């Protein structure tokens, strides 16, 4: 634990060179503490740190892009395992190995808290889009459900015949949609943007039948 904490502290200090750092975690207290260690490292190195309550790495990456932050760090705890996700302000994954060394200690930076990150992410991706999507079942972050509901989908507790099934990967980046026996993989910077694009795609209208 001490070794991991020191590594995260040092990583945070190096990330401070990139600009404001968005930090989030999910899955357990250990991940939360390690995320705070990274935030302390960045702040003590003179950087600005924004801790958020988003529940997946894609939300943190969206925050970094939306607010023009330098990077987003997210830690996911699964049992005893800690997985680290690191992205730049453009949503591109960062390899921490070549990051510049931490600068010399100077005036400490700032440490802020941002609440409602999932809601903000969903609202931004949904925008003012309204669809005739119908019924949907969702496997993915809560923000995906919120975005679909804002766009007019009726989200159910279980898959229903004729409905769509939206499945996001564990961190909310990629999306798969199953509907009427067809499977598609809408493109987007994250699962929510992909869902918004899918909702705007024109639907085929049968040659005969109600309109």
Secondary structure, DSSP 4 states (H G I P E B T S, - for coil): -HHHHHHHHHHHHHHGGGS-EEEEEESSHHHHHHHHHHHHHHHHTT-EEEEE--SSHHHHHHHHHHHT-SEEEEEEEETTEEEEEEEETTS-B--GGGPPPPPPP-S--EEEEE--HHHHHHHHHHTT------EEEEES-HHHHHHHHHTT-EEESS--TT-EEEEE-TTS--EEEEETTEEE----SSHHHHHHHHHHSPPP--SSS--
